[in-house]
Amino acid sequence: MEDCMRLCMRKLALWYTKTFKPLMTHDELEPIMATMGFVGLPLEYSASTLSWKEYVYSAPSPGFSSRWSKSSPCSGSFAGEPLKAEPPRPKLPYPRIDGLHIYTYRAFLDAVNFYLEMCDISELFHIRGMPLYRNHDRSRKWRCMEEDDSLFVYREGTLEQTIYNLYHFNKTNSNSNGYSSVVIRDKGNNDDTVSCVVPLKDIIV
């Protein structure tokens, strides 16, 4: 029964659209980020919590300082938000970046797109479901999330409360502004806009 359940479960992963390959670790992601002007910060290790790797944009574009107060058709979720002390930093759990909550991916892509200002970030990165792997995933604790009629799992501890609060609270507005940074591409369905993702229950794999 446990093996059958594992075979039926799928996780999400960040895919590099140009090569159509999933990115599983920061070692694979960092060179791509470097080509776009992002530099990875050193890790801050903590014995009690999961480590996160952050990226900073090393080459601000003209008009960068005024971008907080401007609305742009390509500026993503940060457009129209109140002025903040510092710009967002894209970040993901370290070292593996597969099997995360959709809100974690969305926060990362929105932060990247804050600097790149692409009208369709899925031309660079997209999110796609994939099967769990016995070698890497069997000893991890998973939680469920629902997206429309699909069921995905994400690694416990890879969704920060602040990210959940932001994207869960704003989910009803995600389709009203004509912009969505994340597209789940799975089973030939390339145009589904991400909406509500709700954690349901624990699953031990």
Secondary structure, DSSP 8 states (H G I E B T S, - for coil): -HHHHHHH-EEEEEEETTTTEEE-BHHHHHHHHHHTTEEE------SSS--EEEEEESS--TTGGGTTT---TTSGGGTT----SS----EEESSB-SS--HHHHHHHHHHHHHHH--S-GGGTEEEEEEE--HHHHTTSEEEEEEETTEEEEEETT-S-HHHHHHHHHTGGGTTTSS--S-BB-BTTB---B----EEEEEEE-
